[in-house]
Amino acid sequence: MRKLIKNREGYVKVVGALIGLLITIGIGALVFWEITDGIDGSSTEANDSINETEDMASTVFGLLPLIALVVVGAILIGIVMKGMGGGGGI
């Protein structure tokens, strides 16, 4: 964290990585939904499995952007700690 605070380029790299993560999540969600829309189950069990998978995917894709928020929060906490004179051990 200390290297990130002293290196302004580090902030740009982290922001770029977060944007890349969010774009990857969005593309992954689009690909997943396009693939699952084209799958037709041959039985009731298969259709139930497809529905359960889609339900789980909607939950997961909804929670994935929280990773970016947690990283941004951690960076902000580090900046505030450094600005207040704390964070000497970081």
Order of alpha helices (4+ residues) and beta strands (2+ residues): alpha-alpha-alpha-alpha
